[in-house]
C-alpha cells in the first residue's frame, strides 16, 4: 500500500508541477501585454510600489507550510524573470536591432560603401589648427586613394583651459580641404546649436564619447540626412551604446556608424581599454557598421598597428586613427598622433597584413 501511495503522491506532484508551469507561462504572457502598454505610455517597466503590493497580497493570503521568506524569494525570482522578459521584448523592437533588420546597413560616403565587407579607413588630425596643417595630412590621405578625413573643429576637453578648437573657422578650413582634395569630412559636433552651421561644411557628423548620452544632440543628428559616426562613451555599456544609436535612428536617420574607442577601466598602461569583443557583439546585435578608433582606445603610437590588425581580424568595418604633420607641437593629444612618415609605414604594413590575412582566411 505504501508503495502505491508514494507513486500516487509523485503523480500528484508531477501534475502540480505542470499546473504551476502552465500558470507561470500564462502569467508571463499577461506581463508581456503589460509591457507593451507601458512601452506605448512611456512608463518605466519596473514599478517598486506594484511589486510591494503583490508581495503584501501574497503575505496576507499565505497559510504555509512554506516560510514567508521562501515565498517572497520564489515570487521575487518570478517578478525578476518577468521584467527581463519585458526588456527582451523591447530589444527585439529596437530599430537598430539585427532581429528587426537582418541585413547589414550600408552607409555610403564619398564612394565608400561602409559595411559592405571591405574595411574603410579614416585618418586625420585630432584638431584643426591651421589650413597648412590639415592640407599636409589631406595630401597624404589622398595619395593613398582614401576618401575621408577626420578633424576636430569643436574639441570637448577635460580641462576648460585646454585648446577647445577653432569652431566655425575650423569647419571652413575642413570645407576648403574637402573641395581641394576630394575628401569627405568627418568632424565632431558637441551641441545641437552648432549643427546648423556645421551641416554645410561637413559630410559626417561625429558624436564623441563624452556626448554619447547627450540625448538632445542625438535627436538633432537623427533629424538630419547626414551620416552619423557615434562613439561609445568612456564608461558606457554596450546596451547603453546601442540605445544611444536608437535615439538617432528613431528620428529617421539610419545612416549610423558605431565606433568602439575604448572604455575606462583600472588599467593605466593605455589611455583606455580597447574592448575588442564589442565589435562582434555589436555586429550580432545590430545591423549597423562598426569602426574601431585605435588612437583614443590606446593613446599610444606603438599600439596603433597591432590594434588595427586586431580590429580588422575580428570583423570591424573600419579603423580610425589620428595623423599630424608634427605631433610634438600638436595642440591636443600630441603623444598619440602619428607623423606622416609613421602614417605611411602604418598604412603600408596594414595593407600587407590585410592581403596576407585574406590569403590565410
HELIX and SHEET records of a PDB file:
HELIX    1   1 UNK A    2  UNK A   41  1                                  40    
HELIX    2   2 UNK A   48  UNK A   61  1                                  14    
HELIX    3   3 UNK A   68  UNK A   93  1                                  26    
HELIX    4   4 UNK A  131  UNK A  143  1                                  13    
HELIX    5   5 UNK A  168  UNK A  181  1                                  14    
HELIX    6   6 UNK A  192  UNK A  199  1                                   8    
HELIX    7   7 UNK A  209  UNK A  211  5                                   3    
HELIX    8   8 UNK A  215  UNK A  222  1                                   8    
HELIX    9   9 UNK A  238  UNK A  249  1                                  12    
HELIX   10  10 UNK A  277  UNK A  285  1                                   9    
HELIX   11  11 UNK A  294  UNK A  298  1                                   5    
HELIX   12  12 UNK A  301  UNK A  303  5                                   3    
HELIX   13  13 UNK A  304  UNK A  314  1                                  11    
HELIX   14  14 UNK A  327  UNK A  329  5                                   3    
HELIX   15  15 UNK A  334  UNK A  336  5                                   3    
HELIX   16  16 UNK A  340  UNK A  360  1                                  21    
SHEET    1   A 2 UNK A 107  UNK A 109  0                                        
SHEET    2   A 2 UNK A 112  UNK A 114 -1                                        
SHEET    1   B 8 UNK A 120  UNK A 124  0                                        
SHEET    2   B 8 UNK A 318  UNK A 322  1                                        
SHEET    3   B 8 UNK A 289  UNK A 293  1                                        
SHEET    4   B 8 UNK A 256  UNK A 260  1                                        
SHEET    5   B 8 UNK A 227  UNK A 231  1                                        
SHEET    6   B 8 UNK A 204  UNK A 207  1                                        
SHEET    7   B 8 UNK A 184  UNK A 188  1                                        
SHEET    8   B 8 UNK A 148  UNK A 150  1                                        
END                                                                             
